[in-house]
Amino acid sequence: MKKIVNYIFSFPEIPSYAKMNFQLFHIESDRVMLRLLVLQWAIATFVTSIKYSTYYYGFFSGALIVLPLVLLYKHLKGERYFRYFIAVAMMLFSVIFIQQYLGRIEMHFHVFIAMAILTLYKDVMPLVFAAATTIIHHIVFNYLQLYEVSLFDMPVMVFNYGCGFDIVILHAIFVIIELFVLGYIVRLQIEHTININESQNRVNELNRELAHLSMHDMLTDLPNRLNLNEKIQNILIDAEKNAKKFAVIFLDLDHFKNINDTLGHDIGDALLKRVAALLKESVSKDTLIARIGGDEFIMVASDFNDQNELVPTINNLLNNFRKDLLIKGYLLRLSASIGISIYPDDAQNVKDLMKYADIAMYKAKGDGRDNFSFFSQELNTKVHTEVDIVNDMQRAFAENEFQLYYQPKVDALNGKIIGAEALLRWQHKQKGFIPPSLFIPLAENTGFILNLGKFVIQSSTQAIKRFSSLGFKDLSISINVSTRQFQNSNLYQDLKENIEYNRIDPTQLGIEITEGVILKYVENTLSALREIKKLGVSVYVDDFGTGYSSLSYLKKFPIDTLKIDKSFVDDIVDNENGKSLVNTILSMGKSLHLKTVAEGVETKEQYEFLRDNGCDAIQGYYFAKPMCEDEFIALLEKDKMYS
């Protein structure tokens, strides 16, 4: 019996997340029960006024039960004590008024119905109070009937009992049994409600988690692009309202791709988490930090009057990135490029501010990385010019606006033309001549240099064929090969196909590559150059001396000619160190049996020094500027006349 009682009346503890729901439910239940009591009061009073002469008794006794609860509702609604008062009141109506007018059987059914209604509370204690009230009522009023004791000067028979205590005990047993049954139902209701609340709580937690994930970067837990756009709009509204400034700071990690490619994405991810922590440590708590993708971060700083006030913060950021970072056993050194745009100085909408900060960041990268740059309208104009050029290159290529110019190379001893460097030029139909210093880097960055590289190979081999047909069969033409062209295209196949198609002597063609290409991709470069040399094509090292010049790689690679960079030639006159450096390069060439060509020769003094110190060939404005093919042929004819 004890186990049964414990099972029925041992109710599960209501978890904290469900307590508020239960509280709201109890308040609403109190309202419903109170309305039911008022309805019972009205019905009971109406019945007594019709059938009996006890209207005042019914009205005032009902008022004693109902009105205190109406007054207490405002202060005790939702409290457990109020539920107990409601239970007692409902039982008093059931056992007094119902029995008075209908009888004991009807009263008992009404008691059961009233107790069943009280299960609405999902609380067993109102049932206990209701059962106790019923049993006590039976005992008290049966005693009054048995001993003919009157209350309030009312006739004894008004209570209409007329039964023995055995019936009272039987009624009490029924009430207790009903209490157990209804108590079990209440227990099930509580369990069911808790389960519903638990499910709802899980759904709410999942929704909160999904909402957080939708607005935050999964790796660093920083706000993502969507979250950034929402928050920066609020910052913009506040800045407009209060005439304040704020800065959009665009940060991009330098060479982050190399870390992913060499150490793996797990190291890259760990590094990005460390970067997020580093950003939080480096700026004020009021600064908004977001990761918008890859290795790109945005910060929004407020509360400053002049852009110079941002410089210490930016420098602090850069210095923190320069420190060694220990990531999963790897000691990594990082740097970042930063671009800054300012509201309202640079733009007054978020889209332009983001774009301008991005432009400034790329300016910082272009200045050597590990740097920062503020946006300016001059920078914007430059970027738009570059974008126009990039967009126009494809059209210009299709419409044959690109052509080769030739700068002669002359024998240093006799001044005769022995060859030329083929240089790519762009003669725009509307804009005129576009400098190669402007479009070549853009072609490199966009990959369009691969198309231009194929064009140069095709055009130069065709030109060699034409020069040979005019009798210049010993003329050597060299072409520049870009880093991307050397690594990302089948250079060997392009050269081979064009040499064979035009049926030219491959020794008349040379390729010029920089030291950077050689030293950056040693194994691939060595293999490619050996294949190219098998064709008979000459190999020039361009801008020699500006990189890490070394006898080891000069001996290792199949090189024919060293081209002395213009910066060294400029230092020949009145500069002993400059003369020494050029002599060193010339000596290296001789010791390795390599030809030497000096670029950028512009004065007689430079020419005479190079000639007297054993330089093989000269190239520069002192002899001729780059010229179109017709002018170059005319110069060749003239040179031939005086030979």
N, C-alpha and C positions, 0 to 999 in steps of 0.2 A: 504493500500500500504506500509505503514511504517513497519507493522508487517511482511509483506512478505519480504521486503528488509532486515529487521533485522534477519529474520529466515534464509534467504539465505546467508547473509554475516556476520552473527555472528558465527564465527568458534570456535570450542572447543579449549581450551588451551592445548597445547602439554605438557604432563607430562615430568618430568626430565628424566625418564628412556627411553623415546622415542626420545628425542632430538638428541641424537647421531645418531640414525638410520635415522632420517629425514635429518640430516646434510650429511651423507654419500649418501643418496638418491639424494639430491640436487646436490652434486658434480658430481655424475654419470649422472644426467639429464643435467647439464651444458655441459658435454662432448658430449652427444648425440646432443644437440641443436646446439652446435658450429659446429659439423660436418655437420649438416643439413644446416646451413647457408653457409658454404663453398661450399656445393653441389649446393645450390640455386645460389650462385655467379657464379659458373662455368657454370651452365645451362643458366642463364640469359646472360652471356657474350658470350657464344657459339651462342645463338639465334640471338643476335644483330649482330654478325659478319657475319651471313649468310643472314639474311633477310633485314637488314637495314645498313645504312652507319653511324651508331652511336656506333660502337664498342668501341671506346675509352670512350665515355660517359658511356656506360654500365659497362665497366671494372673498370674505376676509381671511379665511383659513388658506385659500389659494394664494392670496396676496402675501401672506406671511412666508409662503414658500418661494414664490416667483420674484417678487420685487427686490429682496436683498441680492438675489443673483444678478438681476438686471443692473443694479447699482455697482456690484462688485466686478462686473464683466470688464469694464474699462481698465481696472487695475490688476485683475488676476487672470485675464484671458491667456490661455496657453499654459498656465501653471497647473501642476498636478493637483493642488488643493481645490482648485475650482472644479476640476473634473469630479472630485469626490463629492462636492456639494451638489453638483448636477445629478449624480447618481442617487444620492439620498432623496433629492427633490422628486425625481421621477418615480422612485419607489413609493414615496408618500402618496403621490397622486394615484398610483396603481392600487395600493392596498386600502386607501381610505375612500376615495371617491368612487372607484370602480365597484368595490364590494358594497358600498352603501346603496348604489343604484341598481347593480346587476346581480351580485351574489358572489359566493366563494369561488365557484368554478371559473366564472368569467374573470374574476380577479386574478386567479392563478395563471390563466392564459395571458392576461395583460402583463403580469409580472415577468413571465418568460419573454414576451415580446419586448418589454422595456429593457430587460437585461441584454437581449439580443441586439437591440439598438445601441446599447452602450459599448458593444464590441467595436463600434465605429472608431472609438478612441485608440484602438490597438494598444490598450493598457489594461492589465488584469485588475488593478486596484479599484477602479470604479465598480467592477463586478462584485468584488469582495464587499465593498461598502453597500452596494445594492442588496446583496444577499443578507448581509448582517442587518440592514434596516428592515427587510421583509420579515426575517425570523423574529427580531425583537418586537416588531409591530404585532405579529401573531400572538406572541406570549403576553405582551402588555394588554392588548385589547381583549384577548380571550379571558384574561384575569378580570378585567372590568366587567365583562358580560357575565361571567360566572358569579361574581360577587355583587352584581348589580350596582356598580359604582358609576356615577354620572360625571361627565366632563362638561364644563361650561354650561351647566344647567340643561344639558340636552337629555332627551329620553335615552335610557339605556338601549332600547331596541333599535335606535338609529344606527347602531354599529352592526347589527344584524349578524352576530356570530352564531351563537347557539350551538357550539360544538365543544367537544371535550379536548383535553390536552393531547389525547392520542392522535386526533386529526391535526393538531398544531405540529406535533412531532413529524407526522407524515408529510405535511407541507414543507417543513424544514428540510427533510431528507430530499424531497423533490428539488428544492431550491439549491441545495448543496450539489446534487447531481448535475443540475443545470449549470451551476458555477464551474464544475469541472469540465463539462463539455464546451461551454463557451470560453473558458480559460484556455483550453487546448486550441480552439479556433483562433483566439487572440494570439497565441504563441505562433501559430502558422502564419497569421497575418504579419506579425513582426518580422519573422524570418523572410517572408516573401518581400516585404517592403525593403528590408536591409539588402536582400539580393538585388532588387531593382536599383536601389541607391548605389550599391557597389558597382553594378554594371554601368550605371550612369556616370559614376565617378571615374571609372576606367575610360569611358568614352570621352568625358571631359578632359581627363589627363592626356589622352591620345590626341584630342583636338588641340590642346595647349601645346603639346609636343610638335604636332604637325604645323601649327601656326608659327612656332618658334623656328622650326626647320625651314619653313618657307621664307622666313625673313632673315635667316642667319646662314653663314657659311658653315658647312658640315665639318670641315677640317679644323678651322681656327675658332669657330663660334663667334666670329665678328659679324656685324651686320653685313648682309649681302647687297647686291646692286638694287634690288627692289626696296629693301629697308632703307638704304642710303637715299634713294630718290624721295621716299616719303619724309624722312627726317630733314633732308636738306631743303625741302619745300617749306617745312615749318620754320627752319632757320631763316629762309629767305623772307617769309612773311614777317617774322619778328624784326629782321634787319630793315625792311621797308617801313615798318610802323615806327621804329625807334631811331631811324637814320643811322644805323650802325654798319660797320664793315665786317665781312668775313672772307676767309681765304679757302680756296679749294686746292689742296696739295696732292698732287699725283705722284706716287712713288712706284718705281719699277726696279726690281732687282737686276743687277748686271750679271750677265752670263749664267743665269740660273739654269738654263737648258743644259749647260755642260755638266752640272751636278746631277741632274736627272739621268743624263745619258751615260755618265761614267760611274756613278755610285748607286744609281737605282732610285726609283720613285719613293721607296720607303724613307730613304735619307732625305729626299727632296721634301716629302710631306712633313717629316720631323723638323726640318729647317724652317718651313713655312710657319709651323706652330711657334717656333722660337722667335721668328720675325714678328709675329703678332704680339707676343709678350714683350718684345723689345720696343715695339711702337708704343705700347701702353706705358712702358717705363719712361719713354723719352719725351712724351708730350703731357700736357695738363689733363686732368680728369674731365674737363669740360669739352675737350676735343673729340669730335666724332671720328671714329676709325672704322673703315669698312674694307673688306676684300672683295674686289669686283671680278676676280678671275685670275687663274694662273699665278703669276708672281707680281700682280698689280694690286696696289692698295691706294685707297683714297682717305685723306684726312680733311676735316673741315674745322678750321680754327676761327674763333670769334674774339671779340673784345680787344681790338687793337686800332690804332689811329693811323699808323703809317706802315708801309711794307717793310721798312728797315727794322721794325720791332719783331718781325718774324725771323730775321736772319740768325739770331742766336739759337732759336729752336731748331732751325733747319741744319745749322752747323753741328749742333748737338746730335741730331739724328744721324748725320753722315759719319760723325766720329764714332758713334756707337756701332754702326755697321762695319766700321773698319777693324773692329776688335776681333780677335780669334774666337770662334764659336765651336765648342765641343759638341758634336752631334753624333750620337751612337758610336763613339770611339773614333770618329774622324774630326780632325782639327781643321775647320773651314774658315777661310777669310772671305768676307763678303763685302760688296759695295752696292750702292744704289744711285740711281739718277732720279732727280726730283724736279717737277715742274709746278709752278704756282700761278694761279689766276686769282684776281681779287674782285669782289663785289663791293661797290658798283663801278669801280674804276675801269675794269676790263669788259664787263658785261652785266646785264641786269636780269638774266634768266639762267636757270640751272644748266640747260643744254649747252649753251655757249661757254659757260664757265668750265664745265667738264671738258669740252673740246679744247679750249684754250690752255687749260692745265696740261692736257695730253700733248699739245703742240710744244709747250715749254719744256716738258719732260724729254721729248725727242731732241730738242735743241741741246739739253744738258748731255744727252747721250752723244750727240754729234760733236760736242766740245771735249770729248774724251772720257765720258762717264764719270762716276764717283763725283758728281757735281750737281748743282741746282741752277735753275734759270727761272726768272720771272717772265710772264708773258708780256709781249709788247705788240703794238699794231704793226711795227716794222717786221717783226717775226711772222705775224699773221700774213702780211703781204708776201713775204718770202715763201711761206708754205703754200699759199694759193698759187703763186707762180710755179712752184715745183709740181703741184698737183696738175696744173694746166699742161705743163711740159710732159709729164708722165702720160696723161690722157691723150696727148697729141702725137706721141711717138709712134704709136701703131699706125695712125693715119699717114704720118710722114714716111714711114717705112714702106707702106703700100704704094705711095705716090712718088717714090724714088727721090725723096728730098735729101737722103744721105748719100754722100760720095766720099771718095778717097782723095786726100791731098798728099803730096810727096815732098818731104824735106831731104835735100841731097846730103849724101855723105861723101866727103872728098878725101883723097889720099893726102896725108899730112906732108909728105915730101914734095910732091909735084902739083898738088892742088887740083888734080883731075877727079871727076865724079866717078866713084866706084859703086855707088848704090844709093838707096834712099830708104827712109822710114815712111811707111804708109800710115797716114793719120786720118781717122774718121772725122768728117765734118758734116754739120747739119745746116743747110741753107733753107730756112723756113720761107714759104711763099709770101706770108704776110709780115712776119716779124724780122725777117732777114737772118743774118748769121747768129746762131746760138752757140755760145762757147762750149767746147767739150768739157771744160771744168764744171759746167752746170748740168749737162745731160748725161755724161758718162757715169758719175756716181749714182744718179737716179736710176739709170738702166741697170747698174750693178745691184742696187737694192731691190728692184722689182723683178729681176731675172730676165728682163728684156735684153740684157747684154748677150744672152745666148743667141738670140736672133741676129743681133748686130755682129757678133763674132763670126757666125756662118757667112754673113754678107761680106765681111772683110776678107775672109779666106777666099771666097768665090771671086770677088772683085780683084784682089791682088794677083791671083793666079792668072786671071784673064788679062790683066795689065802686063804681067811678065810675058805672056804669049805675044801681045801686041808689041812690046818693047823689042822682043827677040826678032819679030818679023821686020822691024825697022833697022836691024843690024846691031842692036845692043844686047848681045848674047852673054856678055860677061857681067851684066848689071845685076846686083843683089838687092832684093826688096825684103825688108823685115816688117813684120806686123806685130802688134801688141796683143798679148793673150791675157785676159783678165783672170782673176782668182776663181771666180765662179765658173767661167768657161773651161778652165783647166780641170776643175774638179767635177763639174756636173754635166759635161758633154763628152761625146766620143771624139775628142780632138784629133786623135790619130786617124780615125776613119774619115773625118771631114777633109783633112789634109791630103790623105792618100787618094780619095775619090776625085778631088779637084785637080791634083797634079796629073793624074792619069787622064782625066777627061780633057784637060787643056794641053796635054802632051808637052809639058814644060820640063826643063832641067831642074830637078828638086834642089840642086845646090844654089840656084838663084833665089830660093825662098828661105827666109829665116823667121824664127819666132822669138819675141822678146818677153821674158818673164821676170818678175821682181824677186829679190832675195826673200821677201816675205812668203811668197808661194813655195819656194824651194824649202825653206826651213820649217814651214808650218805643216806640210804634208810630205815628209821626207821620203818614206817608202813608196807611196803612190806616185810622187813626182819622179823619183828615180826610175821607176818602172816605165812610166809614160814617156819620159825623155829618151830612154834607151830605144823604145819602139819608134819614136819620131826620128831619132838619129839614123835608124836603119833605112828610112826613106831617103836620106841624103839631105834633110833639112837642117840648117844651121840653128844653133841655140845661143841667144844673147842673154846675158844677165843685165837687166835694166836697173838704173838708179843704183849702181854698185857703190857700196860704201855707206849707204844710209841705214843699212840694217846691220845684222851681226856678221860682218865679213870675216870669213875664216878660210884658211888654207885647206882645212880638212874637207869641207864640202866642195871647194873648188876642184880638189883632186878626185873626189868621189863621183861627181856628176859629170855627164858628157857635155861640157860647155865649150863653145868655140870662141866667144867674144865677151869682154867686159865693157859695159858702157859706164863711163865715169859721170856721176851725177852733176848737174849744173851747179849745185850749191858748192861743190869743191872747185869747179872751174872759176866761179866768181871770186874765190879767195886767193887765186894765184897771184894777182898783182898786189904788190905792197903788203904781202902777208906771208911771212916765212913759214908759219905753221901750215898755211894752205898749200904752199909749194911742197912742203915735206910730205903732206898727206897724198897729194897727187903723184909725187915721185914714188911713194910706197906702193900705190895701186899699180903704177906702170911697172915697177919692179916685180910685183906679184904676177902680173900678166906674163912678163918675159920668162920668169922662172918656170912657169907652168905651160909655156908655149901657147899662150892665148893671145888673140888679137885684142887691141884696146881701141875704143871709140870715145871721144870726149863730146858730151852734149852741151848745148848752151854756150858755145863759143861766140862771143859778140865783139871782141876787140883784137886788134893786131897783136898786142902784147900777150894776150892769152894764147893765140894761135902759135906765135913764135916760141913761147915757152914749151908748149905741148910738142911741137915739132922737134925742137932741139933735145927734148928728153925722151924721145922714142915713142910717142903716141902714134898709132898706125893711121887713124882716120879722125876727121873732124866733122862735127855737125853743129850748125848754129847759124844765127842771123848774120854773122860776119861773112858768110858765103851766100846763104839764101834762106828765105823764109819758106814755110810750107806753101805749096802751090798746086793748082789743079793739074790734071794730066797733060793737057795741051801745052801749058806753060813749061812743065817739066820736060816734055819732049823737045820743045824749042830750045831749052837750056842745054839738053843733051846734044842736040845738033850743033849748037854754038860751041860747046866744049870739044866736040869732035873735030870741028874745023881748025881749032888751035892746037890740037894734039900733034 
